[in-house]
Amino acid sequence: MIVRFRDALVYIDSERVTDLMNGEHVVFYLGPGLHRIGVSKQFDPNWAFR
């Protein structure tokens, strides 16, 4: 999944993992199984699924 954010805190499995700013990219390599991905409320709804 690719999601573009303006400025957002990113959480995976309830742990803060990064703070994305304008134009930054991040890739997460997750192990098998169910994971919860969350972001702060300050983001642009500009989604691109691949």
PDB file of N, CA, C and O in Angstrom:
ATOM      1  N   MET A   1       0.844  -1.157   0.000  1.00  0.00           N
ATOM      2  CA  MET A   1       0.000   0.000   0.000  1.00  0.00           C
ATOM      3  C   MET A   1       0.896   1.228   0.000  1.00  0.00           C
ATOM      4  O   MET A   1       1.892   1.268   0.723  1.00  0.00           O
ATOM      5  N   ILE A   2       0.564   2.206  -0.782  1.00  0.00           N
ATOM      6  CA  ILE A   2       1.274   3.482  -0.797  1.00  0.00           C
ATOM      7  C   ILE A   2       0.300   4.566  -0.382  1.00  0.00           C
ATOM      8  O   ILE A   2      -0.766   4.717  -0.978  1.00  0.00           O
ATOM      9  N   VAL A   3       0.668   5.314   0.634  1.00  0.00           N
ATOM     10  CA  VAL A   3      -0.179   6.408   1.125  1.00  0.00           C
ATOM     11  C   VAL A   3       0.680   7.657   1.200  1.00  0.00           C
ATOM     12  O   VAL A   3       1.809   7.608   1.687  1.00  0.00           O
ATOM     13  N   ARG A   4       0.155   8.769   0.723  1.00  0.00           N
ATOM     14  CA  ARG A   4       0.917  10.017   0.744  1.00  0.00           C
ATOM     15  C   ARG A   4       0.362  10.930   1.831  1.00  0.00           C
ATOM     16  O   ARG A   4      -0.843  11.170   1.903  1.00  0.00           O
ATOM     17  N   PHE A   5       1.249  11.429   2.666  1.00  0.00           N
ATOM     18  CA  PHE A   5       0.852  12.282   3.780  1.00  0.00           C
ATOM     19  C   PHE A   5       1.551  13.629   3.707  1.00  0.00           C
ATOM     20  O   PHE A   5       2.678  13.726   3.224  1.00  0.00           O
ATOM     21  N   ARG A   6       0.881  14.660   4.187  1.00  0.00           N
ATOM     22  CA  ARG A   6       1.488  15.992   4.280  1.00  0.00           C
ATOM     23  C   ARG A   6       2.393  16.054   5.503  1.00  0.00           C
ATOM     24  O   ARG A   6       3.559  16.435   5.392  1.00  0.00           O
ATOM     25  N   ASP A   7       1.877  15.689   6.651  1.00  0.00           N
ATOM     26  CA  ASP A   7       2.631  15.677   7.910  1.00  0.00           C
ATOM     27  C   ASP A   7       1.896  14.738   8.848  1.00  0.00           C
ATOM     28  O   ASP A   7       0.775  15.032   9.261  1.00  0.00           O
ATOM     29  N   ALA A   8       2.498  13.631   9.186  1.00  0.00           N
ATOM     30  CA  ALA A   8       1.776  12.647   9.979  1.00  0.00           C
ATOM     31  C   ALA A   8       2.720  11.804  10.816  1.00  0.00           C
ATOM     32  O   ALA A   8       3.821  11.455  10.390  1.00  0.00           O
ATOM     33  N   LEU A   9       2.268  11.490  12.002  1.00  0.00           N
ATOM     34  CA  LEU A   9       2.938  10.490  12.829  1.00  0.00           C
ATOM     35  C   LEU A   9       2.419   9.132  12.384  1.00  0.00           C
ATOM     36  O   LEU A   9       1.217   8.966  12.175  1.00  0.00           O
ATOM     37  N   VAL A  10       3.304   8.171  12.239  1.00  0.00           N
ATOM     38  CA  VAL A  10       2.915   6.845  11.768  1.00  0.00           C
ATOM     39  C   VAL A  10       3.169   5.837  12.880  1.00  0.00           C
ATOM     40  O   VAL A  10       4.230   5.835  13.504  1.00  0.00           O
ATOM     41  N   TYR A  11       2.183   4.982  13.116  1.00  0.00           N
ATOM     42  CA  TYR A  11       2.260   3.956  14.154  1.00  0.00           C
ATOM     43  C   TYR A  11       2.036   2.589  13.526  1.00  0.00           C
ATOM     44  O   TYR A  11       1.187   2.433  12.649  1.00  0.00           O
ATOM     45  N   ILE A  12       2.797   1.607  13.975  1.00  0.00           N
ATOM     46  CA  ILE A  12       2.572   0.220  13.589  1.00  0.00           C
ATOM     47  C   ILE A  12       2.480  -0.593  14.865  1.00  0.00           C
ATOM     48  O   ILE A  12       3.374  -0.559  15.711  1.00  0.00           O
ATOM     49  N   ASP A  13       1.392  -1.318  14.987  1.00  0.00           N
ATOM     50  CA  ASP A  13       1.139  -2.139  16.178  1.00  0.00           C
ATOM     51  C   ASP A  13       1.292  -1.328  17.462  1.00  0.00           C
ATOM     52  O   ASP A  13       1.934  -1.768  18.416  1.00  0.00           O
ATOM     53  N   SER A  14       0.690  -0.130  17.474  1.00  0.00           N
ATOM     54  CA  SER A  14       0.635   0.782  18.630  1.00  0.00           C
ATOM     55  C   SER A  14       1.980   1.400  18.999  1.00  0.00           C
ATOM     56  O   SER A  14       2.098   2.008  20.063  1.00  0.00           O
ATOM     57  N   GLU A  15       2.988   1.261  18.156  1.00  0.00           N
ATOM     58  CA  GLU A  15       4.302   1.846  18.427  1.00  0.00           C
ATOM     59  C   GLU A  15       4.606   2.920  17.374  1.00  0.00           C
ATOM     60  O   GLU A  15       4.509   2.673  16.172  1.00  0.00           O
ATOM     61  N   ARG A  16       4.977   4.117  17.850  1.00  0.00           N
ATOM     62  CA  ARG A  16       5.315   5.192  16.920  1.00  0.00           C
ATOM     63  C   ARG A  16       6.604   4.833  16.192  1.00  0.00           C
ATOM     64  O   ARG A  16       7.624   4.552  16.821  1.00  0.00           O
ATOM     65  N   VAL A  17       6.550   4.847  14.854  1.00  0.00           N
ATOM     66  CA  VAL A  17       7.716   4.430  14.092  1.00  0.00           C
ATOM     67  C   VAL A  17       8.357   5.559  13.293  1.00  0.00           C
ATOM     68  O   VAL A  17       9.555   5.495  13.018  1.00  0.00           O
ATOM     69  N   THR A  18       7.605   6.591  12.910  1.00  0.00           N
ATOM     70  CA  THR A  18       8.214   7.689  12.163  1.00  0.00           C
ATOM     71  C   THR A  18       7.278   8.895  12.123  1.00  0.00           C
ATOM     72  O   THR A  18       6.097   8.795  12.456  1.00  0.00           O
ATOM     73  N   ASP A  19       7.822  10.015  11.717  1.00  0.00           N
ATOM     74  CA  ASP A  19       7.071  11.251  11.509  1.00  0.00           C
ATOM     75  C   ASP A  19       7.347  11.691  10.076  1.00  0.00           C
ATOM     76  O   ASP A  19       8.447  12.149   9.768  1.00  0.00           O
ATOM     77  N   LEU A  20       6.363  11.554   9.206  1.00  0.00           N
ATOM     78  CA  LEU A  20       6.534  11.911   7.801  1.00  0.00           C
ATOM     79  C   LEU A  20       6.234  13.384   7.583  1.00  0.00           C
ATOM     80  O   LEU A  20       5.246  13.912   8.094  1.00  0.00           O
ATOM     81  N   MET A  21       7.097  14.040   6.820  1.00  0.00           N
ATOM     82  CA  MET A  21       6.896  15.442   6.454  1.00  0.00           C
ATOM     83  C   MET A  21       6.654  15.522   4.951  1.00  0.00           C
ATOM     84  O   MET A  21       6.605  14.492   4.278  1.00  0.00           O
ATOM     85  N   ASN A  22       6.504  16.718   4.424  1.00  0.00           N
ATOM     86  CA  ASN A  22       6.216  16.920   2.997  1.00  0.00           C
ATOM     87  C   ASN A  22       7.182  16.156   2.100  1.00  0.00           C
ATOM     88  O   ASN A  22       8.397  16.335   2.190  1.00  0.00           O
ATOM     89  N   GLY A  23       6.645  15.313   1.242  1.00  0.00           N
ATOM     90  CA  GLY A  23       7.441  14.637   0.236  1.00  0.00           C
ATOM     91  C   GLY A  23       8.290  13.471   0.702  1.00  0.00           C
ATOM     92  O   GLY A  23       8.923  12.814  -0.125  1.00  0.00           O
ATOM     93  N   GLU A  24       8.327  13.190   1.997  1.00  0.00           N
ATOM     94  CA  GLU A  24       9.134  12.067   2.478  1.00  0.00           C
ATOM     95  C   GLU A  24       8.459  10.738   2.137  1.00  0.00           C
ATOM     96  O   GLU A  24       7.234  10.651   2.043  1.00  0.00           O
ATOM     97  N   HIS A  25       9.274   9.719   1.955  1.00  0.00           N
ATOM     98  CA  HIS A  25       8.784   8.378   1.678  1.00  0.00           C
ATOM     99  C   HIS A  25       9.331   7.423   2.735  1.00  0.00           C
ATOM    100  O   HIS A  25      10.413   7.630   3.284  1.00  0.00           O
ATOM    101  N   VAL A  26       8.574   6.394   3.000  1.00  0.00           N
ATOM    102  CA  VAL A  26       9.032   5.379   3.940  1.00  0.00           C
ATOM    103  C   VAL A  26       8.498   4.028   3.478  1.00  0.00           C
ATOM    104  O   VAL A  26       7.398   3.935   2.935  1.00  0.00           O
ATOM    105  N   VAL A  27       9.286   2.990   3.701  1.00  0.00           N
ATOM    106  CA  VAL A  27       8.885   1.633   3.353  1.00  0.00           C
ATOM    107  C   VAL A  27       8.987   0.791   4.611  1.00  0.00           C
ATOM    108  O   VAL A  27       9.995   0.844   5.315  1.00  0.00           O
ATOM    109  N   PHE A  28       7.961   0.022   4.894  1.00  0.00           N
ATOM    110  CA  PHE A  28       7.973  -0.879   6.037  1.00  0.00           C
ATOM    111  C   PHE A  28       7.947  -2.309   5.518  1.00  0.00           C
ATOM    112  O   PHE A  28       7.105  -2.659   4.690  1.00  0.00           O
ATOM    113  N   TYR A  29       8.856  -3.124   5.996  1.00  0.00           N
ATOM    114  CA  TYR A  29       8.876  -4.540   5.688  1.00  0.00           C
ATOM    115  C   TYR A  29       8.343  -5.252   6.923  1.00  0.00           C
ATOM    116  O   TYR A  29       9.030  -5.358   7.939  1.00  0.00           O
ATOM    117  N   LEU A  30       7.127  -5.732   6.824  1.00  0.00           N
ATOM    118  CA  LEU A  30       6.465  -6.363   7.960  1.00  0.00           C
ATOM    119  C   LEU A  30       6.476  -7.871   7.805  1.00  0.00           C
ATOM    120  O   LEU A  30       6.347  -8.404   6.702  1.00  0.00           O
ATOM    121  N   GLY A  31       6.630  -8.535   8.914  1.00  0.00           N
ATOM    122  CA  GLY A  31       6.575  -9.992   8.908  1.00  0.00           C
ATOM    123  C   GLY A  31       5.155 -10.473   8.665  1.00  0.00           C
ATOM    124  O   GLY A  31       4.214  -9.679   8.674  1.00  0.00           O
ATOM    125  N   PRO A  32       5.001 -11.768   8.450  1.00  0.00           N
ATOM    126  CA  PRO A  32       3.666 -12.308   8.228  1.00  0.00           C
ATOM    127  C   PRO A  32       2.774 -12.094   9.437  1.00  0.00           C
ATOM    128  O   PRO A  32       3.247 -12.000  10.570  1.00  0.00           O
ATOM    129  N   GLY A  33       1.495 -12.019   9.181  1.00  0.00           N
ATOM    130  CA  GLY A  33       0.537 -11.869  10.262  1.00  0.00           C
ATOM    131  C   GLY A  33      -0.216 -10.561  10.171  1.00  0.00           C
ATOM    132  O   GLY A  33      -0.005  -9.771   9.252  1.00  0.00           O
ATOM    133  N   LEU A  34      -1.079 -10.343  11.114  1.00  0.00           N
ATOM    134  CA  LEU A  34      -1.930  -9.168  11.170  1.00  0.00           C
ATOM    135  C   LEU A  34      -1.184  -8.010  11.830  1.00  0.00           C
ATOM    136  O   LEU A  34      -0.586  -8.181  12.892  1.00  0.00           O
ATOM    137  N   HIS A  35      -1.219  -6.837  11.206  1.00  0.00           N
ATOM    138  CA  HIS A  35      -0.574  -5.653  11.750  1.00  0.00           C
ATOM    139  C   HIS A  35      -1.557  -4.499  11.728  1.00  0.00           C
ATOM    140  O   HIS A  35      -2.397  -4.409  10.833  1.00  0.00           O
ATOM    141  N   ARG A  36      -1.454  -3.615  12.712  1.00  0.00           N
ATOM    142  CA  ARG A  36      -2.280  -2.407  12.761  1.00  0.00           C
ATOM    143  C   ARG A  36      -1.400  -1.223  12.387  1.00  0.00           C
ATOM    144  O   ARG A  36      -0.366  -0.986  13.011  1.00  0.00           O
ATOM    145  N   ILE A  37      -1.818  -0.479  11.362  1.00  0.00           N
ATOM    146  CA  ILE A  37      -1.095   0.707  10.921  1.00  0.00           C
ATOM    147  C   ILE A  37      -1.999   1.908  11.164  1.00  0.00           C
ATOM    148  O   ILE A  37      -3.150   1.929  10.726  1.00  0.00           O
ATOM    149  N   GLY A  38      -1.467   2.915  11.869  1.00  0.00           N
ATOM    150  CA  GLY A  38      -2.245   4.110  12.175  1.00  0.00           C
ATOM    151  C   GLY A  38      -1.450   5.362  11.887  1.00  0.00           C
ATOM    152  O   GLY A  38      -0.219   5.346  11.873  1.00  0.00           O
ATOM    153  N   VAL A  39      -2.169   6.451  11.657  1.00  0.00           N
ATOM    154  CA  VAL A  39      -1.542   7.748  11.413  1.00  0.00           C
ATOM    155  C   VAL A  39      -2.259   8.805  12.237  1.00  0.00           C
ATOM    156  O   VAL A  39      -3.399   8.615  12.659  1.00  0.00           O
ATOM    157  N   SER A  40      -1.575   9.923  12.461  1.00  0.00           N
ATOM    158  CA  SER A  40      -2.217  11.032  13.161  1.00  0.00           C
ATOM    159  C   SER A  40      -3.324  11.595  12.287  1.00  0.00           C
ATOM    160  O   SER A  40      -3.438  11.219  11.121  1.00  0.00           O
ATOM    161  N   LYS A  41      -4.126  12.475  12.819  1.00  0.00           N
ATOM    162  CA  LYS A  41      -5.272  13.021  12.087  1.00  0.00           C
ATOM    163  C   LYS A  41      -4.898  14.096  11.084  1.00  0.00           C
ATOM    164  O   LYS A  41      -5.754  14.518  10.307  1.00  0.00           O
ATOM    165  N   GLN A  42      -3.656  14.556  11.068  1.00  0.00           N
ATOM    166  CA  GLN A  42      -3.248  15.611  10.154  1.00  0.00           C
ATOM    167  C   GLN A  42      -2.646  14.999   8.895  1.00  0.00           C
ATOM    168  O   GLN A  42      -1.426  14.880   8.781  1.00  0.00           O
ATOM    169  N   PHE A  43      -3.499  14.613   7.953  1.00  0.00           N
ATOM    170  CA  PHE A  43      -2.989  14.073   6.696  1.00  0.00           C
ATOM    171  C   PHE A  43      -3.924  14.462   5.556  1.00  0.00           C
ATOM    172  O   PHE A  43      -5.109  14.721   5.766  1.00  0.00           O
ATOM    173  N   ASP A  44      -3.378  14.498   4.363  1.00  0.00           N
ATOM    174  CA  ASP A  44      -4.169  14.757   3.167  1.00  0.00           C
ATOM    175  C   ASP A  44      -4.734  13.433   2.675  1.00  0.00           C
ATOM    176  O   ASP A  44      -4.003  12.448   2.575  1.00  0.00           O
ATOM    177  N   PRO A  45      -6.012  13.400   2.369  1.00  0.00           N
ATOM    178  CA  PRO A  45      -6.598  12.125   1.885  1.00  0.00           C
ATOM    179  C   PRO A  45      -6.230  11.856   0.439  1.00  0.00           C
ATOM    180  O   PRO A  45      -7.095  11.854  -0.437  1.00  0.00           O
ATOM    181  N   ASN A  46      -4.955  11.631   0.187  1.00  0.00           N
ATOM    182  CA  ASN A  46      -4.440  11.379  -1.147  1.00  0.00           C
ATOM    183  C   ASN A  46      -3.865   9.972  -1.154  1.00  0.00           C
ATOM    184  O   ASN A  46      -2.681   9.785  -0.871  1.00  0.00           O
ATOM    185  N   TRP A  47      -4.680   8.992  -1.471  1.00  0.00           N
ATOM    186  CA  TRP A  47      -4.299   7.589  -1.376  1.00  0.00           C
ATOM    187  C   TRP A  47      -3.996   7.017  -2.749  1.00  0.00           C
ATOM    188  O   TRP A  47      -4.686   7.328  -3.720  1.00  0.00           O
ATOM    189  N   ALA A  48      -2.994   6.203  -2.835  1.00  0.00           N
ATOM    190  CA  ALA A  48      -2.680   5.509  -4.074  1.00  0.00           C
ATOM    191  C   ALA A  48      -2.364   4.055  -3.725  1.00  0.00           C
ATOM    192  O   ALA A  48      -1.322   3.779  -3.132  1.00  0.00           O
ATOM    193  N   PHE A  49      -3.228   3.143  -4.077  1.00  0.00           N
ATOM    194  CA  PHE A  49      -3.009   1.730  -3.790  1.00  0.00           C
ATOM    195  C   PHE A  49      -2.361   1.063  -4.993  1.00  0.00           C
ATOM    196  O   PHE A  49      -2.767   1.293  -6.132  1.00  0.00           O
ATOM    197  N   ARG A  50      -1.360   0.242  -4.741  1.00  0.00           N
ATOM    198  CA  ARG A  50      -0.704  -0.522  -5.811  1.00  0.00           C
ATOM    199  C   ARG A  50      -0.622  -1.966  -5.415  1.00  0.00           C
ATOM    200  O   ARG A  50      -0.105  -2.786  -6.174  1.00  0.00           O
TER     201      ARG A  50
END
